[in-house]
Amino acid sequence: MDFIILWLVPIAYFIHIIEETPRFVPWAKRYFSAPSTFAQFVLGNVIFMGYVLIAVFLATFYPREWTLVLGLSTAAWIFSNFLIHASLTLYTGEYSPGVVTASALYAPVSVYIYATFLGSGILSNADIIVSIIIGFAAMFIPTLIQVGRGKRHHLI
């Protein structure tokens, strides 16, 4: 199996950031109170992109069980971000900045990567589950912390 497919994650993420950039902060301030500044938005994306690039780099250049689990977790991370955007768009009836690329890129890319890994048999079912837990935790823990720090009533 060629682990280069994992590089689809940072490519999709970069395109997603372009969609989010002009409108995400004002939208997020209404619903979460965070990020409250463009600088916080940039910092959060730099941190997440660091996670994605390091995980994918390790998986593709040093493929071991743990690096593959970590690399695969980035696909779960983008899928969890898709779930957030889609559910908030449906819940609010308002465009969630990022929902287009999350739907058009994140969902199919993550499903493709997981289907490829599952079909290859390289990782055990337990490894696949651990990768999903890591990816979802990387998305939801910081999101819940942001929501918890907000001072206004939130959707979540």
C-alpha positions as CSV (number, residue, x, y, z in Angstrom):
1,M,0.0,0.0,0.0
2,D,1.2,3.5,-0.8
3,F,0.8,5.7,2.2
4,I,1.0,8.8,0.0
5,I,-2.8,8.9,0.0
6,L,-2.5,10.5,3.5
7,W,-1.2,13.6,1.9
8,L,-4.7,14.2,0.7
9,V,-5.5,15.3,4.2
10,P,-3.3,18.4,4.4
11,I,-4.2,19.4,0.9
12,A,-7.9,19.2,1.7
13,Y,-7.3,21.1,5.0
14,F,-5.4,23.9,3.2
15,I,-8.3,24.3,0.7
16,H,-10.8,24.2,3.7
17,I,-8.9,27.0,5.4
18,I,-9.2,29.2,2.3
19,E,-13.0,28.8,2.4
20,E,-13.2,29.5,6.2
21,T,-10.8,32.4,6.3
22,P,-13.0,35.4,5.4
23,R,-16.1,34.5,7.3
24,F,-15.4,32.0,10.1
25,V,-14.5,34.3,13.0
26,P,-17.6,36.5,12.8
27,W,-19.8,33.3,12.5
28,A,-18.0,31.5,15.3
29,K,-18.3,34.5,17.6
30,R,-22.1,34.4,17.3
31,Y,-22.3,30.7,18.1
32,F,-19.2,29.9,20.3
33,S,-17.6,33.2,21.3
34,A,-14.3,31.7,20.0
35,P,-12.1,32.2,18.2
36,S,-12.8,35.9,18.9
37,T,-10.0,37.3,16.8
38,F,-8.5,36.5,13.4
39,A,-5.1,35.9,15.2
40,Q,-6.7,33.2,17.3
41,F,-8.2,31.6,14.2
42,V,-4.7,31.6,12.5
43,L,-3.0,30.2,15.6
44,G,-5.6,27.4,15.9
45,N,-5.1,26.5,12.2
46,V,-1.3,26.6,12.5
47,I,-1.5,24.2,15.5
48,F,-3.9,21.8,13.7
49,M,-1.8,22.0,10.5
50,G,1.2,21.1,12.5
51,Y,-0.5,18.0,13.9
52,V,-1.6,17.0,10.4
53,L,1.8,17.6,8.7
54,I,3.8,15.9,11.4
55,A,1.4,12.9,11.6
56,V,1.3,12.4,7.8
57,F,5.0,12.9,7.5
58,L,5.8,10.3,10.1
59,A,3.3,7.8,8.6
60,T,4.7,8.2,5.1
61,F,8.4,8.4,5.8
62,Y,8.6,6.2,8.9
63,P,5.8,3.7,8.5
64,R,5.3,1.8,11.8
65,E,2.2,0.7,13.5
66,W,2.0,3.8,15.8
67,T,2.9,6.3,13.0
68,L,0.3,4.8,10.7
69,V,-2.3,5.1,13.4
70,L,-1.3,8.7,14.0
71,G,-1.3,9.5,10.3
72,L,-4.7,7.8,9.8
73,S,-6.1,9.8,12.7
74,T,-5.8,12.9,10.6
75,A,-8.5,11.4,8.3
76,A,-10.8,10.9,11.3
77,W,-10.0,14.5,12.4
78,I,-11.2,16.0,9.1
79,F,-14.2,13.7,9.1
80,S,-15.1,15.0,12.6
81,N,-14.7,18.6,11.3
82,F,-17.1,17.7,8.5
83,L,-19.7,16.5,11.1
84,I,-19.4,19.7,13.0
85,H,-19.9,21.9,10.0
86,A,-22.7,19.8,8.6
87,S,-24.6,19.5,11.9
88,L,-24.3,23.3,12.7
89,T,-25.4,24.2,9.2
90,L,-28.5,22.0,9.6
91,Y,-29.2,23.1,13.1
92,T,-28.9,26.9,12.5
93,G,-30.1,26.9,8.9
94,E,-27.2,29.2,8.2
95,Y,-24.1,28.6,6.2
96,S,-21.2,27.5,8.4
97,P,-18.0,28.8,6.8
98,G,-16.2,25.6,5.7
99,V,-19.2,23.4,5.2
100,V,-18.7,23.3,1.4
101,T,-15.2,22.0,1.5
102,A,-15.9,19.8,4.5
103,S,-18.7,18.2,2.5
104,A,-17.0,18.1,-0.9
105,L,-13.5,17.2,0.3
106,Y,-13.3,16.1,3.9
107,A,-16.1,13.5,3.9
108,P,-15.0,11.7,0.6
109,V,-11.3,11.9,1.3
110,S,-11.6,10.5,4.8
111,V,-13.9,7.7,3.7
112,Y,-11.5,6.9,0.8
113,I,-8.5,6.8,3.1
114,Y,-10.2,4.6,5.7
115,A,-11.6,2.2,3.1
116,T,-8.1,1.9,1.6
117,F,-6.5,1.2,5.0
118,L,-9.3,-1.3,5.9
119,G,-8.9,-3.1,2.6
120,S,-5.1,-3.3,3.0
121,G,-5.1,-5.2,6.3
122,I,-2.0,-3.3,7.4
123,L,-3.6,-2.2,10.6
124,S,-5.8,-4.2,13.0
125,N,-9.3,-3.3,13.8
126,A,-8.1,-2.0,17.2
127,D,-5.6,0.2,15.4
128,I,-8.3,1.6,13.2
129,I,-10.5,2.3,16.2
130,V,-7.7,4.0,18.1
131,S,-7.0,6.2,15.1
132,I,-10.7,7.3,15.1
133,I,-10.5,8.1,18.8
134,I,-7.4,10.2,18.4
135,G,-8.8,12.1,15.4
136,F,-12.1,12.8,17.0
137,A,-10.4,13.8,20.3
138,A,-8.0,16.2,18.4
139,M,-11.1,17.9,17.0
140,F,-13.6,17.8,19.8
141,I,-11.5,18.5,22.9
142,P,-10.2,21.9,21.7
143,T,-13.7,22.7,20.4
144,L,-15.3,22.0,23.7
145,I,-12.6,23.9,25.6
146,Q,-13.3,26.9,23.4
147,V,-17.0,26.7,23.9
148,G,-16.5,26.3,27.7
149,R,-14.4,29.4,27.8
150,G,-17.0,31.5,26.0
151,K,-19.0,34.0,28.0
152,R,-22.3,33.8,26.1
153,H,-24.9,31.1,25.6
154,H,-23.7,28.6,23.0
155,L,-25.3,26.1,20.7
156,I,-23.3,23.3,22.1
